[in-house]
């Protein structure tokens, strides 16, 4: 599977990455296959993240691909490395106004993921705050609920982001929500 993911990344094949995610992220994951599915999902998300960060043309990035990213958040919510890269992908796609993003669905999963990892996973909190900030910069802040503000305040008051430089992410997210 690793070869297939690398090949898709080399030729900017978003459709192949989508297919890989679809085949390894579903509600019927057999517990015996969970680790393989988790590793595959993480590798495919990492490849997708690299393609998006490289500013490649993202016309192939559609609602369906976003659905796969959110499905990864749902299926592997207990895995911080997957949550972190999925949140970063949502942030990057929200930044691109040409890419459709189901903001209401994404916003709900952003907050759920942040709450799931409120203990000991500062990078998830950081990525979540960056998503919230990007939603505001993209004019999508209306999709964020009062629950988002409550969690961001929880992050600030509980000092959940420990890196001094990155603490500003929560303050900027709070500014978007106020």
N, C-alpha and C positions, 0 to 999 in steps of 0.2 A: 504494500500500500504506500510505503514511503516513496518508492520510485514513481508511482502514479501521481502523488502529490507534488513531488519535485518537478516532474515533467509538466504538469498543469501550471505550476508557478513560472517555469521557464518560458512558456509560450503564452502567458497571460490568459489562461483558459478558466475564466470565472465559472463557466457552465460545468466543467469537470470538477471543480472544487465544490460547487453546489451539490452535484451528484454524490460526491464522496460524503459530504456532510449528511445528506438525506439518508444514505445507506447505513450510517453509523450513529445517527441520532434519532431515536424514536422512543415512544413510550413502552415498547416491548423489549427493551434491552434485557437480555438474559444476564443475571448476576455473574455468571461464569465468564461472560464476554464483556463485562463492564469495563475492565481495565484496557482491553484492546480498543474498544469503542472510544474510551476516554482519550487514549493516546492518539488515535487517528483523528478524532475531532480537534484535539489541541494542535496537531500538526497542520491540519487543513485550515484552521483559523489563523495560525501563524503565517501560513503562506498567503492567505487572503489579506491579512493585515499588511504584510510586506508589499503586496501589489497595490493596495490602496495608498499606503504611505509613499510609494514611489511616484504618486501622481499620474498613474497610468490612466488612460481614458476609462471612465467608469460607466459608460453607457450600458454595459452588461449588468451593472449592479442594480438590480430591480427589487421590488417588494418581495419577490419570492426568495431572493438571496438573504434579504434582511430577516425573513421568516426563519431561515435556517440558523442564522446567528442567534436569534431569540430562542429558538428551540434548543440550541446548545446551552444557553443560560438556564433554561428550565431543566433540561436533562442532567446537567452537570453542575448544578448550582452549589453543590458542596465542594467543588474543586476550584480553589481560588485562582489558579493559573489560567484556567479556561474562562472564568468570569472576567478576569482582568483584560485578556485580549479581546473578548467579545464586547466589553464596554468600550474599549478603545476603538473598535471597528464602528460601533454605533456612533461614537463621538465624531469620528472621521467622516462617516456618511452624512451625519447631520450638518456637517460643515459644508458639504457640497450641495448647493441648491438644485443641481440637476438630478440628484438622486432622490427618488421617492423614499420617504421614511414614514412609517406608520407611527407617528410620534406618540400617540396615546398608548399603544401597545408597548413601545420601547420604553417610555417613561415609567410605566408600571414595573417593568422588569428591571430597570435600573435601580429603582428604590428597593425592590425585593432583594436584589443581589447585594446591595449595600447593607441592608438590615441583616441578611444571612451571615455576613462576614464582619459584623461590627466588633468582634473580639479578635484582635491579633492580626488583622489583614489590612494594614494601612494602605497598601497599594490599590486594593479594591475601592476603598473610600476615596482615594485620590482620583482614580479613573471615573468613579461615579460623579464626583464633584465637577470634574472636567466635562463630563457629558451634560450635566445640568447647565454649566456655564455656556456650553456650545448651543444648547437648546435656546438659551436666552439670546445669544448672538445671532441666531438664525431666525428669531421671531417666533419660536415654538414654545416659549415659556408657559403659555396658557395650558399646555398639555401636562404640566407638572402640578401635582396635587399639593394640598396643604401637608400631606404626609411627607412630601419631599422636604419642605421647609423644616418640619419637626425633626426629621432625621439629620439634616445638615446642622441644625442647632445642637443636636445630640453629639455630632462629630466634633463641633467646636468646643462645647462645654465639657465633653468627656476626653478631649485631647486625643482623639483616635488617630489623627494623622500626626506622626511623631517627627517627621523630617521638617525642620524649621522652615526651609524654603517652600515646601509643598503645603504648609498650613494655609497659605494664601488661597489655595484652590477652594477650600471650604468657605472662606470669606467672600470670594468672588461668586461662588454658587449661591450663597445667601443673598448677595446683592441682586442677583437675577430674580430670586423668589420673592423679594420684598416689593 
